[in-house]
Amino acid sequence: MKPNIEYSVDIIVGILLNGNWKWYVTKKEIWILDQAKLEEQFQELGYKGSNICEVERKNIPVLDETTVSVFLPRIEKFLVNSNELQDILNEKLPVSRWDEISELFPSLLVNFDNLELWSIFPELTSFEKYVPEGWIGQYENFYELIPLSERYWIIDGHDYFKELTKPE
């Protein structure tokens, strides 16, 4: 069954763990790696708390290299492969503007091997600000870091990311 991807609710996330690449389509909230930092920020602003902890993150306030082995089995049902993502993208083509299919492109790269989170999520959630101690969080395009074999947006020689985001 193909995942339903709703803009600004669901995101596509690539993860690298032990040299292995995987794609997930999930609700965005589960990828706030250090939910304790977010909670602290809410409290500093005078709020009781963020209350965004999803069931997949129960008892995992900090998702990092030490807790990922507990987390991944919980989100296995959201695992997709590049062929499935390419099929979803292909069904939407042809398009002439990025915003017609922007939700079908990766928002995050979480590299558990190098302790890095890369985000290009276009909305207010700043995933890169809530990374665990010792991690690097960056708001920057990471698509060139993705293995060519996993770049599902390249179809029949057309790189839809580059074609739809180039200046006119």
Buried (B, 14 or more C-beta within 10 A) or exposed (E): EEBEBEEBEBBBBBBBBEEEBBBBBBBBBBBBBBBEBBBBEBEEEEEEEBEBBBEBBEEBBBBBBEBBEEBBEBBEEBBBEBEBBBEBBEEEEEBEEBEEBBBBBBBBBBBBEEBBBBBBBEEEBEBBBBBBEEBEBBBEBBBEBBEEEBBBBBEEEEBBBEEBEEEE
